[in-house]
Amino acid sequence: MNNQNPPQLPPKSLQQMPPQLPPQQPQYQQPYPFNQPPKKGMSTLAKVLIGIGAFFVFIIVMSLIFGDDTTTETAGISANLNEATKKWKDKAIEDSTHIANGYYAASSMSDFETFIKRYHQLELMSIQQHPKEVTDSDVIKMGNRNANNAMGMLIDSTTVYRNKYTEIIKDKLWLDNIKVRTENGGKNLWLIGGLFASNRYIAEFHNGMKPMFKALGYKRIYYKWVDVSSAEYTYYDLDK
């Protein structure tokens, strides 16, 4: 038989103390409250957005400060456009009147200077376009109509103009001892005179007159220094 010690009761001081619960563990806490996120440096995107906002604020302030000057400048541009339209309209009306009254007809060009002036004006007018500053539709239509009419006159009257020009330069160059004659229905032009003994003078004269010769439909220009069949001559074809 085994001897066992009787169970030992705790001391009375312990018997009188209520049982102690283990200390309550603290609940898990966020490192930062939900309404206070951790502070970090400003992101690049935020800086960009703030910069854009500041720029627009600057633009608004400047427009308020200088708004009157901008309005004045716009009014000045508008006035200039109106003035440009008015001037071109006056020119278009003048061109219409000249075309209707035969101002550009070859028969009305009695001297060399008048012929050069009016024929060149007609040539330029035939390709003239309205300036970009002109926006009035009626003025643009008038100018285009003048250009079409002028081009038609050039096409229909080239032979008349060329014959008239030949007559005029005969009288003009006679004073410089230069003879003028034509062949091939007036399309080949002969210029005969002592001045054309120099090749340099021939080249300078021809280069200066070439645009007019081509515009009038000449095909070949001959230069000869003396009016004898055996004399040398120089010629230029104008369709090259």
C-alpha positions as CSV (number, residue, x, y, z in Angstrom):
1,M,0.0,0.0,0.0
2,N,1.4,3.3,-1.1
3,N,1.3,6.1,1.3
4,Q,0.1,9.4,-0.2
5,N,0.2,12.8,1.3
6,P,-3.1,14.5,1.7
7,P,-3.8,17.3,-0.8
8,Q,-2.5,20.6,0.4
9,L,-4.9,23.5,0.4
10,P,-3.7,26.9,-0.6
11,P,-3.0,29.4,2.1
12,K,-6.0,31.2,3.4
13,S,-4.8,34.5,1.9
14,L,-5.0,32.9,-1.5
15,Q,-8.3,31.2,-0.8
16,Q,-9.9,34.6,-0.1
17,M,-8.6,36.3,-3.4
18,P,-10.9,36.0,-6.4
19,P,-9.4,34.4,-9.5
20,Q,-7.5,36.8,-11.7
21,L,-8.1,36.9,-15.4
22,P,-5.1,37.2,-17.6
23,P,-4.4,40.7,-18.8
24,Q,-6.4,41.6,-21.9
25,Q,-4.3,41.8,-25.0
26,P,-4.6,45.2,-26.8
27,Q,-6.6,45.1,-30.0
28,Y,-4.7,45.5,-33.3
29,Q,-4.4,49.1,-34.3
30,Q,-3.6,50.7,-37.6
31,P,-0.3,52.4,-37.7
32,Y,-2.2,55.6,-38.6
33,P,-5.8,56.5,-38.1
34,F,-7.9,56.1,-41.3
35,N,-8.5,59.9,-41.4
36,Q,-4.9,60.7,-41.2
37,P,-2.9,59.0,-43.9
38,P,0.9,58.9,-43.6
39,K,2.6,62.0,-44.8
40,K,4.7,61.6,-47.9
41,G,6.5,64.0,-50.3
42,M,4.3,65.7,-53.1
43,S,3.9,63.5,-56.1
44,T,5.1,64.6,-59.6
45,L,1.6,64.5,-60.9
46,A,0.3,66.8,-58.1
47,K,3.1,69.3,-58.9
48,V,2.2,69.3,-62.6
49,L,-1.5,69.8,-61.9
50,I,-0.7,72.7,-59.5
51,G,1.6,74.3,-62.1
52,I,-1.1,74.1,-64.8
53,G,-3.6,75.6,-62.5
54,A,-1.3,78.5,-61.6
55,F,-0.7,79.1,-65.3
56,F,-4.4,79.4,-66.1
57,V,-4.8,81.7,-63.2
58,F,-2.0,83.9,-64.6
59,I,-3.6,84.0,-68.0
60,I,-7.0,85.0,-66.6
61,V,-5.4,87.8,-64.5
62,M,-3.4,89.1,-67.5
63,S,-6.5,89.0,-69.8
64,L,-8.4,91.1,-67.2
65,I,-5.5,93.6,-67.0
66,F,-4.8,94.0,-70.7
67,G,-8.3,93.2,-72.1
68,D,-8.9,96.7,-73.4
69,D,-5.6,96.7,-75.3
70,T,-6.4,93.4,-77.0
71,T,-9.8,94.7,-78.0
72,T,-8.2,97.8,-79.5
73,E,-5.7,95.8,-81.5
74,T,-8.5,93.6,-82.9
75,A,-10.5,96.6,-83.9
76,G,-7.4,98.0,-85.7
77,I,-6.9,94.7,-87.7
78,S,-10.6,94.8,-88.7
79,A,-10.2,98.3,-89.9
80,N,-7.2,97.4,-92.0
81,L,-9.1,94.5,-93.5
82,N,-12.0,96.7,-94.4
83,E,-9.6,99.2,-96.0
84,A,-7.9,96.5,-98.1
85,T,-11.3,95.3,-99.3
86,K,-12.3,98.8,-100.2
87,K,-9.2,99.5,-102.2
88,W,-9.4,96.2,-104.1
89,K,-13.1,96.7,-104.8
90,D,-12.3,100.1,-106.3
91,K,-9.7,98.5,-108.5
92,A,-12.1,95.7,-109.6
93,I,-14.7,98.3,-110.5
94,E,-12.1,100.3,-112.5
95,D,-11.1,97.1,-114.4
96,S,-14.7,96.3,-115.2
97,T,-15.2,99.7,-116.6
98,H,-12.0,99.6,-118.7
99,I,-13.0,96.2,-120.2
100,A,-16.5,97.3,-121.0
101,N,-15.3,100.5,-122.7
102,G,-12.6,99.0,-124.8
103,Y,-9.7,100.5,-122.8
104,Y,-7.5,97.5,-123.5
105,A,-8.4,97.2,-127.2
106,A,-5.3,97.3,-129.5
107,S,-6.9,100.1,-131.6
108,S,-6.9,102.4,-128.6
109,M,-3.1,102.0,-128.1
110,S,-1.7,104.6,-130.4
111,D,1.9,104.8,-129.0
112,F,4.5,102.5,-127.7
113,E,4.3,103.6,-124.0
114,T,0.5,103.2,-123.9
115,F,0.7,99.8,-125.5
116,I,3.3,98.6,-123.0
117,K,1.4,100.0,-120.0
118,R,-2.1,98.7,-120.9
119,Y,-1.0,95.4,-122.4
120,H,1.0,94.6,-119.3
121,Q,-1.8,95.6,-117.0
122,L,-4.1,93.3,-119.0
123,E,-1.7,90.5,-118.7
124,L,-1.3,90.9,-115.0
125,M,-5.0,91.3,-114.5
126,S,-5.7,88.0,-116.3
127,I,-3.8,86.1,-113.6
128,Q,-4.5,88.4,-110.7
129,Q,-5.9,86.7,-107.6
130,H,-7.7,88.6,-104.8
131,P,-5.5,89.3,-101.8
132,K,-6.0,86.9,-98.8
133,E,-7.1,90.0,-96.8
134,V,-10.2,90.4,-99.0
135,T,-13.1,88.2,-97.8
136,D,-16.1,89.9,-99.3
137,S,-17.7,87.4,-101.6
138,D,-19.1,90.0,-104.0
139,V,-15.7,91.7,-104.4
140,I,-14.0,88.3,-105.0
141,K,-16.6,87.4,-107.7
142,M,-16.1,90.7,-109.5
143,G,-12.3,90.2,-109.5
144,N,-12.6,86.7,-110.8
145,R,-15.0,87.8,-113.5
146,N,-12.5,90.5,-114.6
147,A,-9.7,88.0,-114.7
148,N,-11.7,85.6,-116.9
149,N,-12.7,88.4,-119.3
150,A,-9.2,89.6,-119.6
151,M,-7.9,86.1,-120.3
152,G,-10.5,85.7,-123.0
153,M,-9.4,89.0,-124.6
154,L,-5.8,87.9,-124.7
155,I,-6.6,84.6,-126.3
156,D,-9.0,86.1,-128.9
157,S,-6.9,89.2,-129.7
158,T,-3.3,88.0,-129.7
159,T,-2.9,88.3,-133.4
160,V,-4.4,91.8,-133.4
161,Y,-2.1,92.9,-130.5
162,R,1.0,91.4,-132.2
163,N,0.2,93.2,-135.5
164,K,-0.4,96.5,-133.6
165,Y,2.9,96.1,-131.7
166,T,4.8,95.5,-134.9
167,E,3.4,98.7,-136.4
168,I,4.4,100.7,-133.3
169,I,8.0,99.4,-133.1
170,K,8.5,100.1,-136.8
171,D,7.9,103.8,-136.1
172,K,9.8,103.7,-132.7
173,L,12.9,101.9,-134.0
174,W,13.1,103.9,-137.3
175,L,14.5,106.7,-135.2
176,D,17.4,104.4,-134.2
177,N,18.0,103.3,-137.8
178,I,16.5,99.9,-137.2
179,K,14.3,98.3,-139.9
180,V,11.4,96.0,-138.9
181,R,9.7,93.4,-141.1
182,T,7.7,90.3,-140.5
183,E,7.1,86.9,-142.1
184,N,5.2,83.7,-141.4
185,G,1.9,85.6,-140.9
186,G,3.6,88.1,-138.6
187,K,5.0,85.5,-136.2
188,N,8.6,85.9,-137.3
189,L,10.1,89.3,-136.6
190,W,13.2,90.7,-138.3
191,L,15.2,93.6,-136.7
192,I,17.9,95.0,-138.9
193,G,20.3,97.7,-137.9
194,G,23.9,98.6,-137.1
195,L,23.4,98.1,-133.4
196,F,23.0,94.4,-134.0
197,A,26.6,94.0,-135.2
198,S,27.5,93.3,-131.6
199,N,26.6,90.0,-130.2
200,R,26.6,91.4,-126.7
201,Y,24.0,94.0,-127.7
202,I,21.9,91.4,-129.4
203,A,21.8,89.2,-126.3
204,E,21.0,92.1,-124.0
205,F,18.3,93.4,-126.3
206,H,16.7,90.0,-126.7
207,N,16.7,89.1,-123.0
208,G,15.1,92.4,-122.2
209,M,12.3,92.0,-124.8
210,K,11.8,88.3,-124.6
211,P,8.8,88.3,-122.2
212,M,6.9,90.7,-124.5
213,F,7.8,88.8,-127.6
214,K,6.6,85.6,-126.1
215,A,3.4,87.1,-124.7
216,L,2.5,88.4,-128.1
217,G,3.0,85.1,-129.7
218,Y,6.1,85.6,-131.9
219,K,7.8,82.4,-132.8
220,R,11.2,83.6,-134.0
221,I,13.2,86.8,-133.7
222,Y,16.0,87.6,-136.3
223,Y,18.8,90.1,-135.6
224,K,20.8,91.4,-138.6
225,W,23.2,94.3,-138.7
226,V,22.8,95.2,-142.5
227,D,20.0,94.6,-144.9
228,V,21.8,92.6,-147.5
229,S,21.1,88.9,-148.3
230,S,24.7,87.9,-147.7
231,A,25.0,89.4,-144.3
232,E,25.2,87.2,-141.2
233,Y,22.3,87.2,-138.8
234,T,21.4,85.8,-135.4
235,Y,18.0,84.4,-134.5
236,Y,16.2,83.0,-131.4
237,D,13.3,80.6,-131.2
238,L,10.8,81.8,-128.6
239,D,9.0,78.5,-128.0
240,K,12.0,77.0,-126.2
